[in-house]
C-alpha cells in the first residue's frame, strides 16, 4: 500500500480526524455486482481480447491484472502478443470474430507524446502519437470497451447519453473519467433530488490535469452534469460550465487568467492526476471539508490532507477496471439485443 494512503488510513483509524478515507475497492463492489447481474442475462460468457505490441512492463502488468479480474468475475480474457507492425491487421481480424466482444490495445505502441489514459492503473503514463491514435480508432466501435472511438468521444462532449432513440442503451464512456464520476456518486456529491443530468448543479470542482484521455473528458462530464469546473494544467486554467442556470445542453469551456490560488479555495471537490513524484498539491489552499480524489499513480496529496478534507479517495484503480468490465458486458448485451 502506498505510503500516503497507509498514513491516511492510520490517521483515520486513530479517530483524530473528521476526514473519511474511501477506498476504491469499496466503491467498485457495486459495479462488480452489476457486472454479475448483467452476465445472467447473456447467452454466453463475454470475451475480452488484449493486444500487446510493446515491451513496457507496466502494460504487461495491466494485462495480467485485467486477466485476473476477468477470471474472478466470470469473463473470458485472451492476451494476443503481436509485433507492432502486425497490430493493425490483428485488430481488424478481431473485429470480424463473432466470439470477440471487446478489445483493448495496450499503449504505447509507436507513441512519443505523453498522455494519461492509464494513470490510475499503470506506473507509467501511456504514450501516444498519430499512429497510436489511428490504431485506437481501428477497433470496431461495438467492441470498444474503453470508450475511445470517435463516436463515443463525440457523444461524450456533445452530452449525448444514449446510443438509441428509445434511450435504452447508454453510450460507452472512457473508463478512468467515468470511475471518478462513480466515486462522486457513491460519496454523495451528486444531488439525487435534482433531475438526472443536472445533479452537480451548485458544485464547484477543480480537475488538476487536462490530458485528452482523462483530464479534459472528466471536466466535460462534470460540467455536463451541471458543475462549475476549473480545469488546471501547466499552461492555464479553463472554466467549463453549461452556462448560467445550466441552460445550455452541453458544456462550454473558456480560457481564464485565474491562478490556482484563485480557484481552489472555492472548490467543493478537488480531483488530481499529476503524473510526477515531485508534485504535491498545496493542501493549505483547500476549502475546509473539501472532497479530494487522486487518480494519479503518484501520491499527489500528502498526509496533511487528513486535516482539511472531509472525504479523501487516495486511488481509483479498482473502480476503473470495474468500469472496463461493465463496459464489456454492456457491449455484449447491446449486440445480443440488436441481433435479436
N, C-alpha and C positions, 0 to 999 in steps of 0.2 A: 504494500500500500504506500502511496506517495507520502512524503514527509508532512507536507502541509495538510493533507487530508487526515492523516493519523493524528496530527496535533489538534486539528479542529474537532475531531471526534472525541479526543481525550478531554478537551475543554468542555464540550457539550455534556459528556458523561459525568464530569465533576459537578455539574449543576451551577457553575459560576457565571453563566451567561444566559441571556434570553434568546440567543440565536439557535435556530433549529437546523441541524445538518440533515439534508435529504440525499440519500444515495440513489444512484441511477437504477440499481437492481430493484429497488422498491417500486419505482415508477414503471419499470419495464414489465413487472409481473402482470399487470392488467393487459398490456399489449400482447404478451405471450399467451395469455388466456384467450384473447380474441383470435389469435392465430389457431389455437387448438379448436375453438368453436367453428371457425370457418372451414377447417380441414374436414370436419364431419359432413359438410355439405358437398364436398368434392368427390368426383368419381374415381380419382386416383391420387397418389401421392405426388405433389408438385416437385419438379426437378429444377434446380439452380445450377448453372454451369459458370465456373470462374475461368477466366483466361489469363494466364500468367506468361508474360513475354519479356520479363526483366529479371535481373539478379538482385533486386532490392530485398534484403532480409525482412524489412517491415511489411512488404507486400505479401511475402510468404506467410508471415505470422498472421496477418489479417485473413488470408485464405484459410489457414488452419483453424483460426478462431471461428470463421464462418461455417466451415465444415462441421466442427464440433457442435456448434449451436443448432445447425440444421438437423443433425443426428439426434440431438437431445429432444427436439420438438417434432420429430416425425416427418422431416422433409429430406429429400434426396439432394446430395451435392456431388458434383464432379469437377475436379480441377483438370483443366486441359493446358498443359505446358507446351508452348509453341515458340518458334523463332519469331522475332518481331516482324520480319519480312513476310511471314506467313500468317500473321494475325488477322489481317483483313479478310482473307478467304476463310479462315477458321470461323470468324464471327458470322460471315454470310452463310456458311454452311449450317451453323446452329440456328439461324433464322428460319431455315427450311425444315428443321427437325420438329415434328409434332410432339416428341417426347420432352423437348426442352421448353420449360415455361418461363424461365428468366435467365438473364445473363449479366455478368459483371466483369468488366475489364479492369485489371489491376494496373493503375498508372503509378509512375511514369513509364512510357514505352519509348518514345522519341523525345520526351519533353525537356525543356530548359527553363521554362517560365514558372515561377513558384505560385501555386495556389494552395487552398487549404481544405479541399474537399474531404480528406480523410483524417483531419487533425484529431478528431475525437477518438480515433481507433489506432492511428499509426504514429510511431515516434517521430517520423519524418513527414514533412509536408509533401503532398503529391506534386508532381511536376507536369506541366502541360506545354505543348507548343501547337502550332496549327495542325500538324499531322495527328497528334493525340486528340485534338478537338474533332477532327474528321472521323477518327476511329470511334470516338464517343457517339457519333451520330449514325454509324453504320448499323448498330444494334436495332433490331425491329422495335418499334415503339410499344408493341404489345408485349414485349419481353424485357422492357427497360425497368428493372427493379429499383434503380437509383433515381429515377425521375429526371434524367439529364437530357432526354431527347428534346428537340426543338418544340414539339407540340406541348409537352408538359411545362417547359420553361415559359413558353408563350402564355399558356393558361395561368400559370402562377403570377406572372407580372400583370396580366390583364384582369386578375381576380375572377377568372372563370373556374368554378369549383367542380364542375361535373363534366363527364365525357359524353353524356347522352341527354337528349331533350327531356326525358322523363325524370332526370336528376336522381337516378338510382346507382350510378357508377361514378365514384369520386375520381377526380384527376389525381395522378400519381405525383407526389411531391418529393423533392430531394431529402434524403434520409436525415442528415445532420440538422438542417434548419427545422424540419418537422419534429425532430426529437426535442429540440428546445421548446417548441410550441406545446408539445405534450407534457413536458415538465411544468410549464407555466399553468397549464390547465389543471394538472394534478395538485399543485400547491395553492390553487385558488386565485391566481392573478386574473383569470378570466371571470367576468361577472355574468353568471348564468341567468340573472334576471333580465339583462339586456338581450334583445333579439340576436339570434345567431348571425355572425358576420360583423357585429359591432361590439363584441364583448370586451374589447380592450379600450373602448372609448373612455377617456378620462385618465388613462395611464400614460406616463411619460417614461420612455425607455431609452437607454443608451446601448448600442452594439459596438464594441471596440474591435473592429475587424470589418473590412469591406471587400473581402475576396469574392470572386464571381461565383464560387461554388457554395460558400456558406454565408459570409457576412452580408453581402448585398441581397441575396434571396431572403435571408432571415429578416432584414429590415423591411423588405417589401411585404412579407407575410404578416408581420406585426402591424404595419401601417394599414394593410388591407383589412385587418380585424379591428381597426379604429384607433390604434395607439398613435401618439406623437413620438416619433423615433429619431434619435440623433445617431447617425452612422458616422463613426470616427475611424479615420485611417491616418497614415503618416502625413498626408498632404493637406487635408482639411476635414471639416465636419459638414455633412449633408443632413438636411432635415426632411424626413419622409412623413407625409400626412395624407389624409383623404379630405383635406380642406376643413374649413370651419364647420362644426357640427356634423362631421363625417358625411358631407352631402355628395361628395364625388363617388363614382362607382369603384374607382381603383386609386391606388396611391400615386402621389406625385412627389418628386424629390427636387430640392433646390440647394445650391451651394450656399454656405454661410461664412461669415468672418468670425464665428464664435470659436472659443477655445475650450479645452476640456474643463477647465475650472469654471467656465460659464454654465455648462450644461449638467455636469454630474450632480451638483447639489440639489437640483430639482427633479432628479430621476427616481422613480419608484422602483425601477428594475435596471440593473446593470449586468450586461452579458459580455464576457470577454473571450477572445480567441486569438491571442497574440502568440505566434509560434517561436518564442525566444525565451531561453532560460534566464536571460538577464532582465526581462521585463517584469516589473511588479506594479500592479495597479495602485494608484495613490488613494489608499483607503480613507485618508483624512478628508477627502472631498465628498465622501458619501453622505447622503441624507440618512439620518438616524432611522433604522428599521428598513432600509432598502433590501430588496431581494437581489441576491448575487449568484450568477451562474457562470461557470468556467467550462468552455467547450474545447479549449486548447489541450494538447497533450502535455504542455508545460503547466506549472503552477503559477497562474497569473496573480493569485491572491496569497498574501502571507497570513500567518495565524492570527494577526491582529484583526482580520475580517470578522472574527467572532465577537468583537466588541462594538461593531457598528451595524452589521446586517441582522435582519430578523430571520431570514432563511438563506442558507448557503448550500449550493449544489456544486461540489468540487470537480465533478466529471460527469460525462453524459454517454459514454461509450456503449453501455449496456442498452440504453434506450435506442441509440442509433441502429444497432443491429436488430433490435426488436422491430423497428420500423422497416428495415430491409426485408425481414421475413414476412411482415404483414403485407408489404407491397407485393411480394411474390405470390402469396395465397390469393390476394385480391385480383391480380392479373390472371391467375389460373381460373378463378371464379368468373371473371368477365368473359374469358374465352369460352368457358363452358356454357354460359348464358347466351352469348352471341351466336354460338354454333347450334343451339337447340332448334 
